[in-house]
Amino acid sequence: MVKFNKINTIGKLRASGYQSSPIKEEMRCNLITMIKEGQTIFPGIIGYDDTVIPSIENAIISGQDIIFLGERGQAKSRIMRSLINLLNQEYQ
């Protein structure tokens, strides 16, 4: 994940050489890093390690849009809220 110094002006941002990237690309890069480091991608999600989570990871890595469908109580909202862990810390 990219670590930012506290940049508080547009001049400092330009001088830092920062290049913006699309959210999907940022999520993809951070997901790949987390997988390589063996971090838990979706903490608190139990029972979907072999089905749902790999599908979501594949969708993020390939840049696809995701639609969550399912019955009540299948961790859809919890997974969606966990997706912010794939954004750089400065945005959270």
C-alpha positions in Angstrom: 0.0 0.0 0.0 1.1 3.5 -0.7 2.1 5.6 2.3 1.5 9.4 2.0 3.2 12.2 3.9 0.8 14.8 5.1 0.5 16.9 2.0 -1.8 19.9 2.6 -1.5 22.0 -0.6 -1.9 21.3 -4.3 1.7 22.7 -4.8 3.1 20.0 -2.4 1.1 17.3 -4.1 2.4 18.3 -7.6 6.0 18.6 -6.2 5.7 15.1 -4.7 5.2 13.5 -8.1 1.9 11.9 -7.1 0.1 10.3 -10.0 -3.6 9.6 -9.4 -4.9 6.2 -10.5 -8.5 4.8 -10.9 -10.0 3.3 -7.8 -10.3 -0.1 -9.4 -6.5 0.0 -10.2 -5.7 1.1 -6.6 -7.8 -1.7 -5.2 -6.2 -4.2 -7.5 -2.7 -3.3 -6.6 -3.4 -3.3 -2.9 -5.2 -6.6 -3.1 -2.3 -8.2 -4.9 0.1 -6.8 -2.2 -2.2 -8.1 0.6 -2.3 -11.6 -1.0 1.5 -11.7 -1.4 1.9 -10.7 2.2 -0.6 -13.3 3.4 -2.9 -10.7 5.0 -6.6 -11.4 5.7 -8.5 -9.6 3.0 -12.0 -9.9 4.6 -11.7 -10.1 8.4 -14.7 -11.5 10.1 -16.1 -13.3 7.1 -16.4 -17.0 8.0 -17.4 -19.9 5.7 -16.8 -18.3 2.3 -13.1 -19.0 1.9 -13.5 -21.5 -0.9 -16.5 -19.9 -2.7 -17.3 -16.3 -2.5 -14.0 -14.7 -1.4 -12.0 -16.1 -4.3 -14.7 -14.9 -6.8 -14.5 -11.4 -5.3 -10.7 -11.4 -5.4 -10.8 -12.5 -9.1 -13.3 -9.8 -10.0 -11.2 -7.1 -8.3 -8.0 -8.4 -9.9 -9.5 -8.5 -13.4 -11.2 -5.1 -13.0 -14.8 -6.3 -13.2 -17.8 -4.6 -11.6 -19.4 -6.6 -8.8 -23.0 -7.1 -7.9 -23.8 -8.7 -4.6 -26.9 -10.9 -4.7 -28.2 -13.4 -2.0 -30.4 -14.2 0.8 -30.4 -12.3 4.1 -27.5 -13.1 6.4 -24.9 -14.1 3.8 -22.4 -11.3 4.7 -23.0 -9.2 1.6 -22.9 -5.9 3.5 -20.0 -7.0 5.7 -18.0 -7.8 2.6 -18.9 -4.5 0.9 -17.8 -2.6 4.0 -14.5 -4.6 4.1 -13.7 -3.4 0.6 -12.4 -0.1 2.0 -9.4 -2.0 3.3 -8.2 -2.2 -0.3 -8.0 1.6 -0.5 -4.9 3.6 0.5 -5.0 4.7 4.1 -5.2 8.4 3.2 -8.8 7.9 1.9 -10.2 6.0 4.8 
